[in-house]
Amino acid sequence: MTTVRLRLVGIVLFAVLTPLFGAASPSHAEYPEGGKRITFIVPFSAGGSNDILSRVIGQKLSEAWHIPVVIENQVGASGAIGTAHAAKSSPDGYTLLILSSTYTINAAVMAQLPYDPATAFAPVTMLGKAPMMLAVSKKVAAQNAKDLIALARAKPDTLNFGSAGVGSVNHIAMELLKSLGNLKIEHAPYRTGNAAVNDLAGGHIDMFVGSLPQMMQLAKSNAATAIAVTSKARAPSVPDVPTIAESGVPGYELEQWWGLVVPAGTPADVVAKLNGEVRRILTAPDVVAFLAGEGAEPTPSTPEELGKHIAAELQRWRDLVQSAGLKTQ
């Protein structure tokens, strides 16, 4: 066989066999890959809304994809420890992180974080939102938000509010009210929110902003007075309770929220697959019922929509902390 013919045979064989070998050796396995497991990091302790929501979604992901989804509670530094661990994880779709309002508040009140809150994660989808409720002690002479605002303005620095600590969502909710309403109300930080709620019921502090179910339980037991909800619109579950905005503080709006993210650099097709599956999960009746029990509703979104929300919240709370002169931790 001549040299020319040998070359021709070699070229033909290369052209025929290359696609076959290429098909047998894909560049990467399809996500999710059987035999692997997903780690779902919750940066707070077990039993809270972040933890329970993550377990509900994790179980349904496991059922849909037939792989284990393991919940890991990594607690500390107001969620920053677990969040930092997630940020350093491989960007392959096998590490998920639940975010809440605390994520963007931490960025404003903590001087240093072990991750960049603006770039450390790729957003997947918003999970849900819930209004909070402002309630006052029975010892406070106010039956509604207008009464409370008038009292605070008439007697500056004589009323106080409790919180779960500096930089907690309870604290920021009240600082926003003070800023927009031009009010002077003293801060009484507690180690935990439950301790503050107990003192509210006992008449030892004047007011507290807490979750809708928690505050409504106090109101129904006549241990506190429900004053207003923090959302832009009235909550469907308590339509008779006005918003803070309509009670004399225009522009006031604050909601607890939860979102799902993965480490930055996770492939776009992996993010898209997670987004589609979790959005489907959020329509499941038991998930809708769980969120309703928290006074919340599912708010599935595109990754881009969640990314815009996080960016806006980061800027919003930084501006508030600066304007209110709050000290960073």
N, C-alpha and C positions, 0 to 999 in steps of 0.2 A: 504494500500500500504506500502510495507516494506521500511525501510530507504534506502536500496541499490537501490531500484527501483526509489525512489524519487530523489536520486542523479543523476541517469542516465537520468531521464526526464529533470532535471535542466541543465545538460551538453548539451543535445540535443537542448533544447530551446535556450541556450546561443549561440551555434554554428550557429543556423539558423537565429536568430534575429540580432546578432551583425553586419553582413555585411549589413543588411537592414538599420539599424540605421546609420551605417557609411556612406552609400551612400546618405542618406538624409541630412547628416551634413558634407559637405566637409570642409577640413581644411582652405581653403581660396577661396574667390570668383574669378571667372575667370576675367582676366584683358583684356580690360577695363570694369569696372562694370557700367551697366546702372544706370542713376540717378546721377552719380558723374560727376565732371568736371575736366578738366586738366587746370592747370595754367602754362602758358608759360612766363617765366620771361625774359625780355629784359633789360639788365643793362645800356641801353643808351636811349636817348630821342627819341620820335616818329619822323618818317620821314627819318631816316638814313637807311643804307643798312641792319643793324642788325634787325631793327624794321620791315622793309618791308618784308624781307625774312621770318621772324618769322610769320608774319601775313599770308603770302601765305601758308606756311606749316601748320600753325594752322588751317586755314580754310579747307584745304584738309583732315587733320586728323579728324576734326569735321564731315565732310561729310562722310568719310569712316566708322567712328565708331559710328556715331549718338549720340555724346555727346558734350557738350559745351567745346570749347577750348578758354580760356580767356587770352588775351595778357596783361601783366602787365609791364609797363615801370617803373623801379626803378632806378633812375638816381643818380649819384654822385661818386666822388673819382675815376674817370676814369673807371667806371664799377664795382668797388670793392664793393659798397653798395648792389647793386642788386645781385651780385654773392654771397656775404656773406649770404643774405637772403635765396637764393636757397640752399646753403650748409647746412643750419639749418632745411630745410624742411623735411617732412616725406619721407623716401626712399621707396615709394610705386608706383612710376610711374606716379603720378598725379601732379608732379611739374617738369617742363622741364626748361632748361637754354640754351640759345644760347651763344656760346663762339666765340671769334674772336682773331686775332693776339694780341690784347691788353691784353688778359688774361695772356699770357706767358711773355709779356713785363713788365706788372705790377709786376710780381714776381721778376723781375730783378732790377727794378728801385725804388720799394717801400720797405722801410726798414722793415715794418711790415704790414701784412695783417690779416684780421679777419677770415682767413681760410687757410688751407694748400693746395696750388695749385697742389701739387703732389698727394694728397690722398683724397681730399674733394669730388670728383665726380667720377662717373662711366661713361666712354665714351659710346656713342651710335653709332654715325656715323659722319664722315666728311660730310659737306654739299656742300661746293664749295671753289674754289680758284680763285684769280685774280691778275694779275701783276699790279704794280704801274708804274708811269712814272715820270722821272726826266725832268723838263722843266726849262729853264733859261729866264731871262729878255731879252728884245730886246736890252738893253743897254750893255749886256755882249757880248764881241767879240768872240763868239763861235757858230758854226753852227752844231756841232755834239759833241759826248762825247769825242772823241779823242782831239778835240780842247780845250774843257773845262778842261780835265785832264792836258793837257800841260800847260794851262794858270794857273791853280791852283798850279802846281809844280813850275812854273817860278816866281809866285808872291804869296808866302805863306802868309796866314793871311790877304789877301786883299779882298778876296771874302767872301760872307756870304750866309747862307741859312735860310729860314724860316721854322717854324713848328707849330703845334697846341699845343705846350708846351713840357716841359721836359718829356721824357718818351713816347711821342706819337709815333705812327708808322712812321710818317714823320721824326721825330727826329732820331729814331733808324735806319731808312733806310740810312740816311746821315752819321751817326756815323759808320755804317758798311762800307760805301764807303770810308770814311776817313781812317779807320783802314786797310782795304785791299789794298787801293791805296796809303797809306802813304802820305795823303794829309792834309794840314792845312787850314781849312775853318771855319769861325766863325759862331756860332749858334745865331740866332735871334728868340727866342721863342715868340709866340703870344698866346692870350687867346683862339682863335679859328682858325681852319684851313682856314675858309672863309676869315678872316681878312688877313692872310698871302697871300692867293691867290690874293686878291685885291691889295696888295702891290707889288706882283710879276708883275701883269699886269701894275701897275703904275710905275714900275722901281725903287721901293724903296728898294727891296731886290733882290739878284742876282739869286737865284734858290729855287726850292721847289719840293719835291717828293709828288705827289698826286695821286688820283684815275685816272685810264686810261681815262674814259669819261670826267672827269673834265679838265684834262690837254690837251686832244685832242681838246676840245671846245676852250680853250685859243689859241692853236696853229692854229686852223682853222680860228679864228677871227684875227689872226696876233698880238695877245696880248702877246705872249710868243713863245719861240722856243722849240719844242719837241726834246729832246736830246737822251734819251734811255729808255728802259723798264727794270724793275728790275728782271724779271723772268729769269729762266735758258735758256729758248728758246724764240724766238720772238713771239709776240702776233699775232694770226691769223687776228685780226681786223686791225692791223697796221704793216703788214709784212715788210715795208720799214724802220721801226724804229729799230735800232740794240739794242741788250742787252748791259747792262753795262759790263758784263763779256767779251764779244767779242770786247769791245771798249778800252781795256787796263787794266781791273781789273779782272783777272782770279779768278774764284771761287765765284764771287759775285752772290747771289741769295736771293731774298726776295719776298714773295707773301703775299697778304692779304688772310686770310682764315676764314672760319666759320665752327663751329662744334656744335653738339648737345650732351648734357650730362644730367645726372640725379644725385641726391644725392648718395653718396657712400652708399652701403648696399642695393640698389634696387635689388630685386631678378633677377637672370640671365634670367629666362623665360620672365620677363617683358621687360628687356633690349632687348632681342632677338625679341620680338614682335614689339617693337618700331622701332628697326633697320630695320626689314623687311618692315614695312609700310612706313617709311620715305624714304627708298631707292626706293620704288616704286613711291612715290610722286616726287622724284627728276628726274624721267624720263618723267613727265607730260610736254607737250609742253609749257604751260604758265610759268612753273617754269624755264624751260630751257631758255625761252625768257627773263624772268626777269633777270636771271643771265647774259645772254649775254648783256643786257642793262647796266650792271655794269662792263662790260669788263671781266666777269667771266664765268666759266663753272662748272657744277655740278661734284662733286668728291665723290660719295658715297663710304663708306668703311665699313669694319667690326669694331666692337668695339675695337678689339685689335690693328688694324691699327691706329685708331685715338689716342688710348692711347700711342702708340709708338711715334706718331707725337708730341703730347703734351710734352712728356718727353724730346724729342730731342730739341724742341724749348725752353723749360725751361732752359736747360743746355746751349744752344747756346747763349741766351741773357744774362744770368748771366756771361758767359765768356767774352762777349763783354763789358758789363758794367765794369767789373773788369779791363780788359786790357786797356780800353779807359780812365779809371780813372774817370768815371762819378759818381757824387754824388747821393746817393739814397735819396728818399723823405721821 
